[in-house]
C-alpha cells in the first residue's frame, strides 16, 4: 500500500489511524455513489470518506 496525498494533513490522518506504507490492507466494503469505503488493516476496520480512500493506492500481492 502506498499513501499518496496532495495535502500533508490527509497523509497524517491516515497514519494516525494506523495506515502505513507497505502494510497489508483490504477494501472490505464500498458504498454506492461515492459514499464511505471500509478498509481492514491489522489494527481494525475503518470507514473512510471518499477523499481519504482515494489517497490510498493498493497493489495486489503476487502469488
C-alpha positions as CSV (number, residue, x, y, z in Angstrom):
1,X,0.0,0.0,0.0
2,X,1.2,3.5,-0.7
3,X,-0.2,6.7,0.7
4,X,-0.4,9.4,-2.0
5,X,-1.8,12.8,-0.8
6,X,-2.0,16.3,-2.1
7,X,-2.3,17.7,1.4
8,X,0.0,16.7,4.3
9,X,-2.8,16.6,6.8
10,X,-4.5,13.9,4.8
11,X,-1.5,11.6,5.0
12,X,-1.1,12.4,8.7
13,X,-4.7,11.4,9.3
14,X,-4.3,8.1,7.6
15,X,-1.1,7.4,9.6
16,X,-2.9,8.4,12.8
17,X,-5.5,5.7,12.0
18,X,-2.8,3.1,11.6
19,X,-2.4,3.1,7.8
20,X,1.3,2.7,7.0
21,X,3.1,2.3,3.6
22,X,3.8,-1.4,2.9
23,X,1.2,-2.6,5.4
24,X,-1.4,-5.2,4.1
25,X,-4.8,-3.6,3.6
26,X,-8.1,-4.9,2.2
27,X,-11.1,-2.9,1.0
28,X,-14.0,-4.8,2.6
29,X,-16.9,-2.6,1.5
30,X,-17.7,0.1,-1.0
31,X,-20.8,2.3,-0.7
32,X,-22.6,3.4,-3.8
33,X,-22.4,6.9,-5.3
34,X,-19.1,7.9,-3.7
35,X,-20.0,7.0,-0.1
36,X,-17.6,5.7,2.5
37,X,-15.4,2.7,2.0
38,X,-14.4,0.2,4.7
39,X,-10.7,-0.9,4.9
40,X,-9.3,-3.7,7.0
41,X,-5.8,-3.3,8.4
42,X,-4.1,-5.1,11.3
43,X,-5.5,-2.7,13.9
44,X,-9.1,-2.9,12.8
45,X,-11.7,-1.9,10.2
46,X,-12.0,1.8,9.3
47,X,-14.7,3.6,7.2
48,X,-13.0,6.3,5.2
49,X,-14.7,9.1,3.2
50,X,-14.0,9.4,-0.5
51,X,-11.1,11.9,-0.1
52,X,-9.2,9.7,2.3
53,X,-10.0,6.5,0.4
54,X,-8.7,8.0,-2.8
55,X,-5.4,8.8,-1.1
56,X,-4.6,5.0,-0.7
57,X,-3.1,3.0,-3.6
58,X,-3.5,-0.7,-3.1
59,X,-1.2,-3.1,-5.0
60,X,-2.2,-6.7,-5.5
61,X,0.1,-9.3,-3.9
62,X,1.8,-11.8,-6.2
63,X,1.1,-15.4,-5.6
